[in-house]
Amino acid sequence: MAREAIYQSSDPEPEATQVPESETREQDVGLRPRRMSEMVGQQDVIERLLIAIEAARGRGEPLGHILFDGPPGLGKTTFATVIPAEMGTTVQFANGAALRAPKDLIPYLTNLEQGSVLFIDEIHRLPKSVEEYLYTAMEDFRIDIVLGEGVSARTLNLDLRPFTLIGATTRAGMLSGPLRDRFQIREHLGWYSLGELCEIVRRNATKLQVEVAIDPATEIARRSRSTPRLANNRLLWVRDYAQSRAGGNITLDVATAALQMIGIDPLGLDKQDRGYLDTLLRVFAGGPAGLEAIAHTMNVSSDTLEDEVEPFLLRSELIVRTRRGRIATDKAHQHLAAEGVRRS
């Protein structure tokens, strides 16, 4: 009766997803691996996870809670789908921004099966009240539910089936210490090498039933910012371009022309990235220049520049941040000169 009352007073139950079977077709279309043996890159992370999975399965226990952190597009969600597949269990998906109160979390927790997985993306966006509600669920597999209001209210202690929580975040520093410490396994996902991205492009081209030789695959990978998600996006565009303009034949020239059409240069910079560098070099003589000044000159939000443009420019050593402002490096001068961008 208590469980029925909980479901009636909460949001509808989220549907559990059986990864090995029901999502097969969807994941193939999305170019996402279904098992760890299909994954490319992050081999050190995969090796550690396989050890933990094997040990947990040997003991007949759920896998310890896992936290993945790293920039977008490096495979956090992919790991959250292949781990349940390796464990032979189900997974539910939630987003930290959508869980505004503890009541939003209750249907997910009460619907969990023995040993199943709850994946919370952008877990750093959980409100404090929801985060604290997770503590007893993660440690003791138990939640406390208040029924009624005022003097007639009573507390229901509900035991949960042991489960695995997988959290993903792009900003690990925003997680509180108590929440971070409750994850037994913490993994940081790093950037992919050119060779790994090239292999991803070729494997996914096979799934798309198109033929991509090593040279065009390498060119697509080179312009993908060391990120598999971008490599897949570039591949899909090149496929469409080749089908429309080259009879479906993807050669190096076709891949290069396709990426040039959408403004992706050999370093992976797009039009907005080059516009930022051009403004910094031409208007501010290479800097130092403040972010707000650059944003106003470009008529772009400073948040857009700071969150979307600058991270890759910094990682590519094209700009540096100083107390006085942003400064373009010699590499930025050379790159824009090679790309033929006008500057004084």
C-alpha positions in Angstrom: 0.0 0.0 0.0 2.8 2.4 0.9 4.5 1.9 -2.4 1.3 2.4 -4.3 0.7 5.7 -2.5 4.1 6.9 -3.3 3.6 6.3 -7.0 0.2 8.0 -7.0 1.6 11.1 -5.3 4.7 11.3 -7.5 5.5 11.8 -11.2 4.9 8.8 -13.5 7.4 6.0 -13.2 10.4 6.3 -15.6 10.8 3.4 -17.9 13.8 1.2 -17.5 15.8 0.5 -20.6 17.2 -2.9 -21.4 20.5 -1.9 -23.1 21.6 -5.2 -24.6 18.3 -5.7 -26.6 15.8 -2.9 -26.9 18.2 -0.1 -27.7 20.3 -2.0 -30.3 18.8 -0.3 -33.3 18.7 3.2 -31.8 22.3 3.0 -30.7 23.5 1.8 -34.1 21.8 4.7 -35.7 23.4 7.0 -33.2 26.8 5.4 -33.8 27.2 4.6 -30.2 29.1 1.4 -29.1 27.0 -1.1 -27.2 29.8 -3.1 -25.5 33.2 -2.1 -24.2 34.9 -4.3 -26.7 33.5 -1.9 -29.4 34.9 1.2 -27.8 38.0 3.0 -29.0 40.1 5.2 -26.8 40.0 5.6 -23.0 41.7 2.2 -22.7 43.0 2.8 -19.2 39.5 3.7 -18.0 38.0 0.6 -19.8 40.6 -1.7 -18.2 39.9 -0.5 -14.7 36.1 -0.7 -15.2 36.3 -4.2 -16.6 38.2 -5.3 -13.4 35.5 -3.7 -11.2 32.7 -5.3 -13.3 34.3 -8.7 -13.2 34.8 -8.5 -9.4 31.2 -7.3 -8.8 29.7 -10.0 -11.0 31.9 -12.6 -9.2 30.5 -11.5 -5.8 27.0 -11.2 -7.1 26.8 -7.6 -6.0 26.0 -4.4 -7.8 28.9 -2.3 -9.1 30.1 0.5 -7.0 28.9 4.0 -7.7 30.8 5.7 -10.6 31.5 9.3 -11.4 32.7 10.3 -14.9 34.0 13.8 -15.5 35.4 15.5 -18.5 34.6 17.9 -21.4 31.4 17.2 -23.5 31.5 14.6 -26.2 34.2 12.3 -24.8 32.0 9.3 -23.9 30.4 9.7 -20.5 27.0 8.8 -21.7 28.4 5.9 -23.8 30.0 4.4 -20.7 26.7 4.7 -18.9 25.1 2.6 -21.6 27.8 0.0 -22.1 28.4 -0.7 -18.3 24.8 -2.0 -17.8 25.2 -4.1 -20.9 28.4 -5.6 -19.5 26.6 -6.2 -16.2 23.5 -7.7 -17.9 21.1 -5.2 -16.2 18.9 -2.3 -17.0 19.5 1.5 -16.9 17.4 4.6 -16.2 18.4 8.0 -17.5 17.9 11.3 -15.6 19.3 14.8 -15.9 20.4 16.8 -12.9 18.7 20.0 -14.1 15.3 18.2 -14.3 15.4 16.9 -10.7 14.3 20.0 -8.9 13.0 18.4 -5.7 13.4 15.1 -3.8 10.0 14.0 -5.0 11.3 14.1 -8.6 13.9 11.5 -7.7 11.6 9.1 -5.8 10.1 7.4 -8.9 13.6 6.7 -10.3 14.8 5.2 -7.0 11.7 3.1 -6.3 11.6 1.7 -9.8 15.2 0.4 -9.7 15.7 -3.3 -10.0 18.3 -5.4 -8.1 21.7 -4.4 -9.4 20.3 -2.0 -12.1 21.9 1.4 -13.0 20.6 5.0 -12.5 22.5 7.4 -14.7 22.3 11.1 -13.8 23.8 13.4 -16.5 25.1 16.8 -15.5 24.9 15.7 -11.9 26.6 18.9 -10.7 23.3 20.7 -11.4 21.4 18.8 -8.7 19.8 21.2 -6.2 21.3 20.8 -2.6 18.1 19.3 -1.3 18.1 16.5 -4.0 21.8 15.9 -3.5 21.4 15.4 0.2 18.4 13.1 -0.4 20.8 10.9 -2.5 23.2 10.3 0.4 21.2 7.7 2.2 20.1 6.1 -1.1 23.7 5.7 -2.2 25.1 4.5 1.1 22.3 2.6 2.8 20.0 1.9 -0.1 17.2 3.6 1.8 15.0 6.7 1.6 12.8 8.5 4.0 9.4 9.7 2.6 7.2 12.2 4.5 3.5 11.4 4.0 0.9 14.1 4.9 1.5 17.5 6.3 1.6 19.2 9.7 0.9 17.3 12.9 -0.6 14.4 10.9 2.6 13.9 8.9 4.5 10.6 9.3 7.7 9.3 7.9 8.0 6.2 5.8 11.3 4.4 5.7 11.6 2.6 2.4 14.3 0.1 1.5 15.7 0.2 -2.0 17.0 -2.6 -4.1 20.9 -2.3 -4.2 21.8 -0.3 -7.4 24.6 1.5 -9.1 24.5 5.3 -9.5 26.5 6.6 -12.5 27.0 10.4 -12.5 28.4 12.4 -15.3 29.6 16.0 -15.1 31.5 18.5 -17.2 32.3 20.5 -14.1 33.6 18.2 -11.4 34.7 21.2 -9.3 31.0 22.2 -8.8 30.3 18.9 -7.0 30.2 19.1 -3.2 32.8 17.1 -1.3 30.2 14.8 0.4 28.7 13.8 -2.9 32.1 13.2 -4.6 33.2 11.0 -1.7 30.2 8.7 -2.1 31.4 7.5 -5.5 33.7 4.5 -5.2 35.0 4.9 -8.7 36.0 8.2 -10.2 37.2 8.5 -13.8 38.3 11.5 -15.8 37.9 11.2 -19.6 40.7 12.7 -21.6 41.0 13.8 -25.2 41.3 11.3 -28.0 44.4 10.9 -30.2 44.3 11.3 -34.0 44.7 7.6 -34.5 41.8 6.8 -32.2 39.5 9.3 -33.8 40.5 7.9 -37.2 39.5 4.4 -36.1 36.2 5.7 -34.8 35.5 7.4 -38.1 36.2 4.3 -40.1 34.2 2.0 -37.8 31.2 4.4 -37.9 31.5 4.7 -41.6 31.0 1.0 -41.8 27.8 1.3 -39.7 26.6 4.0 -42.1 27.4 1.7 -45.0 29.8 4.1 -46.6 33.4 3.5 -47.6 36.0 5.8 -46.1 39.7 5.3 -46.9 42.4 6.1 -44.4 43.3 9.5 -45.9 39.8 11.1 -45.7 39.2 9.4 -42.4 42.4 11.0 -41.0 41.3 14.4 -42.4 37.9 14.2 -40.7 39.6 13.1 -37.5 42.2 15.9 -37.7 39.4 18.5 -37.9 37.4 17.1 -35.0 39.1 18.7 -32.0 40.1 15.4 -30.4 36.4 14.7 -29.7 34.4 11.6 -30.9 31.1 13.4 -30.9 32.4 16.0 -33.3 34.1 13.3 -35.4 30.7 11.6 -35.8 29.1 14.9 -36.8 31.8 15.7 -39.3 31.4 12.2 -40.8 27.7 12.5 -41.2 28.1 15.8 -43.0 30.8 14.5 -45.3 28.6 11.5 -46.1 25.8 13.8 -47.0 28.1 16.0 -49.1 29.6 13.1 -50.9 26.1 11.7 -51.7 25.0 15.0 -53.1 28.1 16.2 -54.9 30.3 13.1 -55.5 28.1 10.2 -56.1 28.7 8.9 -52.6 32.4 8.5 -53.1 34.3 9.9 -50.1 37.9 10.8 -51.2 40.4 13.1 -49.5 39.4 16.0 -51.8 35.7 15.4 -51.2 36.2 15.3 -47.4 38.3 18.5 -47.5 35.8 20.3 -49.7 32.9 19.2 -47.5 34.5 20.5 -44.3 35.6 23.7 -45.9 32.0 24.4 -46.9 31.0 24.5 -43.3 34.0 26.5 -42.3 36.0 23.9 -40.5 39.7 24.5 -41.1 42.6 22.0 -40.7 43.0 22.8 -36.9 39.3 22.2 -36.4 38.5 25.9 -35.9 35.1 27.1 -37.2 34.1 30.6 -38.4 33.4 31.9 -34.9 36.8 30.7 -33.7 38.6 32.5 -36.5 36.5 35.6 -36.0 37.6 35.7 -32.4 41.3 35.4 -33.4 40.8 37.9 -36.2 39.2 40.4 -33.9 41.9 40.0 -31.3 44.7 40.4 -33.9 43.3 43.0 -36.1 41.3 45.2 -33.7 43.4 44.8 -30.5 46.8 44.2 -32.1 47.0 40.8 -30.6 46.1 41.9 -27.1 45.9 42.0 -24.2 42.2 42.6 -24.6 39.3 42.0 -22.2 36.7 39.4 -22.9 33.9 41.9 -22.8 35.7 44.2 -25.3 36.2 41.3 -27.7 32.5 40.2 -27.3 31.1 43.7 -27.9 33.3 44.1 -31.0 32.1 40.8 -32.4 28.5 41.5 -31.3 28.5 38.1 -29.5 27.7 37.2 -25.9 30.7 37.0 -23.6 29.3 33.8 -22.2 29.3 32.3 -25.7 32.9 33.2 -26.2 34.0 32.0 -22.8 32.1 28.7 -22.8 32.2 27.7 -26.5 35.1 29.4 -28.2 37.9 30.0 -25.7 38.4 26.5 -24.3 39.5 25.1 -27.6 41.6 28.2 -28.5 43.4 27.9 -25.1 43.9 24.1 -25.5 45.3 24.7 -29.0 47.7 27.3 -27.7 46.3 30.0 -29.9 45.5 32.4 -27.0 46.6 32.8 -23.4 44.8 34.4 -20.5 46.5 36.9 -18.4 45.4 39.3 -15.7 45.5 42.1 -18.3 43.3 40.2 -20.8 43.6 37.7 -23.7 46.7 37.6 -25.8 47.1 35.9 -29.2 50.2 33.6 -29.6 52.6 33.4 -32.5 50.7 30.2 -33.5 47.5 32.2 -33.9 49.3 34.7 -36.2 50.8 31.9 -38.3 47.5 30.0 -38.5 45.4 33.0 -39.7 48.1 33.9 -42.2 48.0 30.4 -43.6 44.2 30.5 -43.8 44.3 33.8 -45.5 42.4 35.8 -42.9 43.0 39.5 -43.3 44.8 41.3 -40.5 46.8 44.4 -40.1 
